[in-house]
Amino acid sequence: MLIGMDNKGKFINLNLEPPSLRGLIKVHKTNTPICPIVHFKKAPSYRLAKMFTGILKSYIPLSNIYNVQNSVQLMRDLSDIPFVPGLKLASLDISDMYTSIPTEDVINIISNLYII
């Protein structure tokens, strides 16, 4: 049993609402397409999904050594790097945001330019 009888109350959401959908217009693209954004926090299964995510993370740990959680962590990590003229920073967290960019080609280009 994943949820004990003493913990089942933690997963009951009393302020239920259906997930709401809104659109974010991408003004930087031609024909200004709309990106759907779903607010799922008050949905009935939100707390269960969050619990299952925690369980999956405990069994399938993913390395986050190259990920940045927020801007504070980014600034802390960048402050440890000595500045030299010509230093460049590349953000490659665009695979879901810009699906038309060929990721493998970008990695090859960066590898060829900077011999990673």
Secondary structure, 3 states (H helix, E strand, C coil): CCCCCCCHHHHCCCCCCCCEEEEEECCCCCCCCEEEEEECCCCCCHHHHHHHHHHHHHHCCCCCCCCCCCHHHHHHHHHCCCCCCCCCCCCCCCCCCCCCCCHHHHHHHHHHHHCC
